[in-house]
Amino acid sequence: MTLAEFGLTDEFMLLAVGLAAGLIGGTLGVGGGILMIPAMVIFLGDQAYGPNSFHVYKLAAISTSIVLSVPAIVRHSRARAIVYPMLPGILPLAAVGVVIGVFAASLFVDEQTRLLRQSFGVFLEFVVLFDVYQEWRALRGSEHFRSTCPMPNRRTLIGLVVGLPAGIIAGLLGVGGGVWAVPAQRQLLGIRIRNAIANSAVAILGIAIVTSAALSYSIHQFRDDHVSPLNGYWLTLWLAPGALIGGWFGASLTHRLPVRWLRYAFQVLLAMTGLKLMGLLDRIFS
């Protein structure tokens, strides 16, 4: 797909996807890539920029996460929900994780990106199952695996539990890492959900900046005439306005509304999207 072939329908679709991703990302403390990447695959096609299109979508999503996280951070900061002493433990190892993840993702080129896309679908189903397990524990009165948090002085532990895995996931799959950072803080470190979401929003900003730069370099090394980092940034231009607005209102909802019903809807969306990326949804309705 060239820029000339990029139609008005595609532009409005990307604006809507960015808005939805911003709203969900700001509310639940995720980067939004978990929605943006599957949406681009579904609406634009998995070969829009040739066999390496999935990497372009990853770059677009993670770059948009930078824009999405800024208004969310402002909202969470005003609500005094960010636990700043945790950030020096999370961010450095998250950056290391990004490098590892991007290098691993660069091994999937051309037709092998289909395997990476299917792996992303499996990952989405894992996220859904983990969220369902969290809800089951909450209904039984056991909301956390830990009742107290070892922070703020256990920076290495926090980095290994939260930062490193979140960075690897971001680099490998092009998502902000919040899908790991939020439940890890909540379940493994005993952080309250609203604080975990706020911390994740800050971490996503740092992770997204590093991941965007690393992915740009990785895509450039493909030497593919059909794909360029500029393709990803062009998509970002259309995703970002909606993400900016959605991130602002989404972060506000975090502190005003219970997130349980939003999470239920999110789980259904992720489950269906994961089946689509794995190719199972097409088989079910074929």
Secondary structure, DSSP 8 states (H G I E B T S, - for coil): --GGG--HHHHHHHHHHHHHHHHHHHHHT--SHHHHHHHHHHHH-TTTTSTTHHHHHHHHHHHHHHHHHHHHHHHHHHTT---GGGHHHHHHHHHHHHHHHHHHHTT--GGGHHHHHHHHHHHHHHHHHHHHHHHHHHHTT---S-SS--TTT-HHHHIIIIIHHHHHHHHHH-S-SHHHHHHIIIIIS---HHHHHHHHHHHHHHHHHHHHHHHHHHHHTT--TT--HHHHHHHHHHHHHHHHHHHHHHHHHHTTS-SHHHHHHHHHHHHHHHHHHTTHHHHHH-
